Amino acid sequence: MGCVYGKCCCTYKTSSDGEADPPSNGGGRRRGINRTDGRDHHVLTEDVIGTIDVPSCHLRLRYAFLTQRGFYPDSPERENQDCFCIKSHINDDPNLHFFGVFDGHGQFGAQCAQFVEKRLIEVLSGDHSLADDPVKAYNSAFLRVNSELHESEVDDSMSGTTAITAIVSGDTLFVANVGDSRAVIAVRNEGGGVIAEDLSSDQTPFRKDEYERVRMCGARVLSVDQVEGIKDPNIQHWGNEESDDEGDPPRLWVQNGMYPGTAFTRSVGDSAAEAIGVIAVPEVRVVKILPDHLFFVVASDGVFEFLSSQTVVNMVAEFSDPRDACSAIAAESYRLWLEHENRTDDITIIIVHIQDLPSSGGRAIGRISGNNFKTSPLKAEKGSAERTIFSGSEIHSPRRGSSSELQSAVDRSPARVAPSPTHRSS
C-alpha cells in the first residue's frame, strides 16, 4: 500500500474526448500480460525456476519467481522499488534456505529495499545462532539492519521498505514479517480442496493492536479524505482491509504535519516515522511443514492489494509449473490495479512448491499437478541450483536506457520471458 505520496499523485494524460488514457496491455492475458506496442516498457518481467533439496527431511523445494515494474503514468521511468532474494544452503547448511521480498517506498525506496535485501541475509548468515534459534536471529538481524540503514548513505528519513521473508530450516518454516507484504501456505483438506493459511498478518492500522500501539506512540491515524477535511476526522472505525472499497485506508501522520502518510505500521527505515511508532520489529511465525502443505507464496502487496490469499492459492493450484502461476497472478494483479486505479504497483512473487515429503506410508506427496485439486470458494475481492543465490529488482525490468537490440526484442515480444515447457498461448 506504501506511503501516501506514492499512491495518490498519479493521473493519466487526458485524451481528446476527456477520458483518461490507460496503458495498452492487451487486456492482461491469463498466462501473462501481452505487450501490444512500444509504449509498455513497464510490463517487462522475468521468471526463473529452480529446485532445492532438504536432505534432513527428504523434502524438495521447487520454486519460481517474478518481478514486474509498476506503471506510473506521471513517472514512466520510475524504477522498480521491489527487491527479492533467494539463498540456498546458508553457511553451506543443506537444510537452511532463505526466501525474501522487499517492497520499498518513498523517494529512495528502491535504495532502501536493495540495502535491506543485501544486508539482511548477510547478517543472518553471520549469526551463529541461526540454525538453532531462527526467531532470535531474525529479531536481532532486523534491528541491526534497521540501524545500519539509518547510518548509511541512503536517505531513509522518509523512505524505507517492508520485508516478508521465510527461512526453511529442515521441516520447519520460519516467516518474519515487517510491513504489509504477505506470505501464505496452501493446505490440502480432507475433501481434496486447497485452503489458504496466512503465514503473516499485514501490519496496518486496520489491526486493532497495531492501531492502538501507534496511537500510544503519538501517531494520528486518518485517511487522506480526513486529513483534507472531506470526512470527519473523529470517525475511527476502520473495519478491515477487505472492506475498504473506497481505496482510502487509514494512514499514520505526525501530530502537526502532513507526513509520513504510511498505510503500514512497521517498516525498515522510515526514520521520521519511527517517532510515531513505525518500527522494524518483525512478527515471526513458526510452522511445521506437514504432508498436507502443498506450496507457499511470498509476495509484495502489489499482489495482495486486490487479490485475497485464497484467490492466490487457488490460482497457484491451477498450474503444475510455478512459472505459469507467477505469470497468471501478475497478469491478474495488473488487470485489477488498472480496473481500480490509474496506475499499478510493482509486483513481486515467489512461489515454492513443497515436494517429495513422505507421508506415514512412505508415499511421496505434496506435488502439484494442474487442476488436480478442488479450489476453495473465493473471498470477496477488493474490486536447480545446489548453492544458489538470486536477488534482483530493476535487473528484471530494463528501462529505455537498455541497448537497442534488447529494447527491440522487448517491443516485439510478450512480457513473459523464458516460458515454461507447459506454457501455451491462450
Secondary structure, 3 states (H helix, E strand, C coil): CCEHHHCCCCCCCECCCCCECCCCCCCCECCECCCCCCCCHHHCEEEEEEEEEEHHHCEEEEEEEEEECCCCCCCCCCCCCEEEEEECCHHHCCCEEEEEEEEEECCCHHHHHHHHHHHHHHHHHCCCCCCCCHHHHHHHHHHHHHHHHHHCCCCCCCCEEEEEEEEEECCEEEEEEECCCEEEEEEECCCCEEEEEECCCCCCCCCHHHHHHHHHCCCEEECHHHHCCCCCCCCCCCCCHHHCCCCCCCEEECCCCCCEEECCCECEECHHHHCCCCECCCEEEEEECCCCEEEEEEECHHHHCCCCHHHHHHHHHCCCCHHHHHHHHHHHHHHHHHHHCCCCCCEEEEEEEEECEECCCCCEECCCCCCCCEECCCCCCCCCCCCCEEEECHHHCCCCCCCHHHHHHHHHCCCCCCCCCCCCCC
